[in-house]
Amino acid sequence: MDTPYSSAPLPVWERPEPQPRATPVPLSRAKIAATAIRIADAHGLDGLSVRRIAKELGVGPMRLYDYVVNKAELLDLMVDAVYAQIAEAGQHSEWRATVLAIVHATRDAALEHEWFADLLGARPHLGPHALAVGESTAAALIQAPGVRGIDDLQRALGVLNAFIVGALRSEITERRTTRSTGTDVSAWQAALGPYLTRMLETGRYPTVARIVVDGAHLDAAEAFHHNLITILDGITNHPHT
């Protein structure tokens, strides 16, 4: 029995490149994706359009549709190009080192390409480089002492991916807000400091007060690493019943 996908075209990663035309501007999916990434880095996904990419490449917009049929395919190519960058984190002899390298490389990529964070946790990323990163992560996690089978592995991957998506989206959102509003963090803290002190001195928020007074004040990179270690420690020591 035919599936709903039986008549669908091959995914963009598997379709052969169109035959080159005798034109002054040679094209390829890699070249289109690289141009789209530069535009998205500068103007965000809202500033990305086929017409803008075509203008940057010096071709007519219709030529691009020989290579990608819609914007979703364009985003798929862009995302997988970023995963190629993440995949360079490579394999390590110990599972934690591999996971740490991959997750930190993912953060580095998201900070370099902020639009990438907007696409994390949305539709599945199934390009060849995304699958390679997923394989490396899963193959490392299944070696963790607390992971004893596929069910444990799925839970570990779910927790890790939820952390990555939440942490990176939060960090990128804060960066964008600071940039767009011109907020000076130290000035903001100085302005709200007296208010927060008064509220904490009421005694109604004793645990929050302990965090503010006694907790470590980490920058974004330190906080990301600290929380990632906590996740990996939890996976390592996962109890079994």
C-alpha positions as CSV (number, residue, x, y, z in Angstrom):
1,M,0.0,0.0,0.0
2,D,1.3,3.4,-0.9
3,T,2.3,5.7,1.9
4,P,1.4,9.5,1.7
5,Y,5.0,10.1,0.9
6,S,5.3,7.6,-2.0
7,S,4.9,10.2,-4.7
8,A,7.0,12.9,-2.9
9,P,10.2,14.1,-4.6
10,L,13.5,13.2,-3.2
11,P,14.6,15.4,-0.3
12,V,16.8,18.3,-1.2
13,W,19.9,16.7,0.1
14,E,19.5,13.6,-2.2
15,R,18.4,15.4,-5.4
16,P,21.2,15.7,-8.0
17,E,22.3,19.3,-8.8
18,P,20.7,20.8,-11.9
19,Q,22.8,20.7,-15.0
20,P,25.0,23.8,-15.2
21,R,23.9,26.4,-17.5
22,A,26.1,28.4,-19.9
23,T,25.8,31.6,-17.8
24,P,28.4,33.9,-16.2
25,V,27.2,33.0,-12.7
26,P,27.5,29.3,-11.8
27,L,25.2,28.1,-9.0
28,S,25.1,25.2,-6.6
29,R,23.0,24.4,-3.5
30,A,26.1,25.0,-1.4
31,K,26.6,28.4,-2.8
32,I,22.9,29.3,-2.4
33,A,23.0,28.1,1.2
34,A,26.1,30.1,2.0
35,T,24.6,33.3,0.6
36,A,21.4,32.7,2.5
37,I,23.4,32.2,5.7
38,R,25.2,35.5,5.2
39,I,21.9,37.3,4.7
40,A,20.3,35.6,7.7
41,D,23.3,36.4,9.9
42,A,23.0,40.1,9.0
43,H,19.2,40.5,8.8
44,G,17.6,37.5,10.5
45,L,15.1,35.0,9.0
46,D,12.6,37.8,8.5
47,G,15.1,39.5,6.1
48,L,15.7,36.3,4.1
49,S,14.0,36.0,0.7
50,V,14.6,34.2,-2.6
51,R,14.6,37.6,-4.3
52,R,17.3,38.9,-1.9
53,I,19.5,35.8,-2.3
54,A,19.1,36.0,-6.1
55,K,20.1,39.7,-6.1
56,E,23.2,38.9,-3.9
57,L,24.2,36.2,-6.4
58,G,23.5,38.3,-9.4
59,V,20.9,36.0,-11.0
60,G,17.2,36.0,-11.6
61,P,15.0,34.7,-8.7
62,M,13.6,31.9,-10.9
63,R,17.0,30.3,-11.3
64,L,17.0,29.5,-7.6
65,Y,13.9,27.4,-7.9
66,D,15.9,24.9,-10.0
67,Y,17.8,24.2,-6.8
68,V,15.2,24.6,-4.0
69,V,11.5,24.3,-4.5
70,N,10.5,26.5,-1.5
71,K,11.8,28.4,1.5
72,A,11.5,25.3,3.7
73,E,14.1,23.5,1.5
74,L,16.3,26.6,1.7
75,L,16.2,26.5,5.5
76,D,17.0,22.8,5.5
77,L,20.1,23.5,3.5
78,M,21.1,26.3,5.7
79,V,20.6,24.3,8.9
80,D,22.6,21.4,7.6
81,A,25.4,23.7,6.7
82,V,25.5,24.8,10.3
83,Y,25.5,21.2,11.5
84,A,28.5,20.6,9.3
85,Q,30.3,23.2,11.4
86,I,29.1,21.4,14.6
87,A,30.2,18.1,13.3
88,E,33.8,19.3,13.3
89,A,33.7,19.0,17.1
90,G,34.6,15.4,16.4
91,Q,34.8,12.2,18.5
92,H,36.6,11.8,21.8
93,S,37.7,8.7,23.6
94,E,35.3,9.3,26.5
95,W,31.6,9.8,26.1
96,R,31.3,12.9,28.3
97,A,34.0,14.6,26.3
98,T,32.2,13.9,23.1
99,V,28.9,15.2,24.3
100,L,30.5,18.3,25.9
101,A,32.3,19.1,22.6
102,I,29.2,18.7,20.5
103,V,26.9,20.7,22.8
104,H,29.5,23.5,23.2
105,A,30.0,23.5,19.4
106,T,26.2,23.9,19.0
107,R,26.2,26.9,21.3
108,D,29.1,28.4,19.4
109,A,27.2,27.9,16.1
110,A,24.0,29.5,17.5
111,L,25.9,32.5,18.8
112,E,27.5,32.9,15.3
113,H,24.2,32.3,13.5
114,E,21.5,33.5,15.8
115,W,18.7,32.4,13.4
116,F,19.8,28.8,14.0
117,A,18.5,29.0,17.5
118,D,15.1,30.0,16.1
119,L,15.0,26.7,14.2
120,L,16.1,24.5,17.1
121,G,13.2,22.3,18.4
122,A,11.0,23.0,15.5
123,R,10.7,20.6,12.6
124,P,13.2,17.6,12.7
125,H,16.6,18.3,11.3
126,L,17.3,15.3,9.0
127,G,20.1,16.5,6.7
128,P,23.2,14.3,6.4
129,H,25.3,16.5,8.8
130,A,22.4,16.8,11.3
131,L,22.1,13.0,11.3
132,A,25.9,12.7,11.8
133,V,25.7,15.0,14.8
134,G,22.7,13.1,16.1
135,E,24.5,9.8,15.6
136,S,27.7,11.0,17.4
137,T,25.6,12.3,20.3
138,A,23.5,9.2,20.7
139,A,26.5,6.9,20.3
140,A,28.3,8.8,23.1
141,L,25.3,8.9,25.5
142,I,24.6,5.2,25.1
143,Q,28.0,4.6,26.8
144,A,27.0,6.6,29.9
145,P,26.8,4.4,33.0
146,G,23.1,5.4,33.7
147,V,22.0,4.5,30.2
148,R,21.0,0.9,29.9
149,G,19.0,0.5,26.8
150,I,17.1,2.4,24.1
151,D,14.4,3.7,26.5
152,D,17.1,5.3,28.7
153,L,18.9,6.6,25.7
154,Q,15.7,8.3,24.4
155,R,15.1,9.9,27.8
156,A,18.7,11.1,28.0
157,L,18.5,12.6,24.5
158,G,15.2,14.2,25.3
159,V,16.5,15.9,28.4
160,L,19.7,17.0,26.7
161,N,17.9,18.4,23.6
162,A,15.4,20.2,25.8
163,F,18.3,21.8,27.7
164,I,20.0,22.9,24.5
165,V,16.9,24.4,22.9
166,G,15.8,26.2,26.1
167,A,19.3,27.5,27.1
168,L,20.2,28.7,23.6
169,R,16.9,30.3,22.8
170,S,17.0,32.1,26.2
171,E,20.6,33.3,25.7
172,I,20.0,34.5,22.1
173,T,16.7,36.2,23.1
174,E,18.5,38.1,25.9
175,R,21.3,39.1,23.5
176,R,18.8,40.4,21.0
177,T,16.9,42.3,23.6
178,T,20.0,43.9,25.0
179,R,21.1,44.9,21.5
180,S,17.8,46.2,20.3
181,T,17.0,48.2,23.5
182,G,20.6,49.4,24.2
183,T,20.2,48.1,27.7
184,D,23.3,48.5,29.8
185,V,23.2,45.4,32.2
186,S,25.2,47.1,34.9
187,A,23.0,50.2,34.8
188,W,19.9,48.1,34.9
189,Q,21.2,46.2,37.9
190,A,22.1,49.4,39.6
191,A,18.6,50.8,39.0
192,L,16.8,47.8,40.3
193,G,19.3,46.9,43.1
194,P,17.7,49.0,45.8
195,Y,14.2,47.7,45.0
196,L,15.4,44.1,45.1
197,T,17.2,44.7,48.4
198,R,14.0,46.1,49.9
199,M,11.9,43.1,48.7
200,L,14.4,40.5,49.9
201,E,14.7,42.2,53.3
202,T,10.9,41.6,53.9
203,G,11.8,38.0,54.5
204,R,9.1,36.7,52.2
205,Y,11.6,35.3,49.7
206,P,14.2,33.5,51.8
207,T,15.3,31.0,49.1
208,V,15.6,33.7,46.4
209,A,17.6,35.8,48.9
210,R,20.1,32.9,49.4
211,I,20.5,32.5,45.6
212,V,21.1,36.3,45.2
213,V,23.5,36.6,48.2
214,D,25.3,33.2,48.2
215,G,24.9,31.9,44.7
216,A,27.6,32.0,42.1
217,H,27.3,34.8,39.7
218,L,28.3,33.2,36.4
219,D,28.5,34.7,32.9
220,A,26.5,33.1,30.1
221,A,29.2,30.7,29.0
222,E,29.9,29.6,32.6
223,A,26.2,29.1,33.3
224,F,25.7,27.1,30.2
225,H,28.7,24.8,31.0
226,H,27.6,24.4,34.7
227,N,24.1,23.5,33.7
228,L,25.2,21.1,31.0
229,I,27.5,19.3,33.6
230,T,24.5,19.0,35.9
231,I,22.5,17.3,33.1
232,L,25.3,14.9,32.3
233,D,25.8,14.1,36.0
234,G,22.0,13.3,36.1
235,I,22.3,11.0,33.1
236,T,25.4,9.3,34.6
237,N,23.7,8.7,38.0
238,H,20.2,7.9,36.6
239,P,18.6,5.5,39.1
240,H,16.9,2.3,37.9
241,T,14.0,0.7,39.6
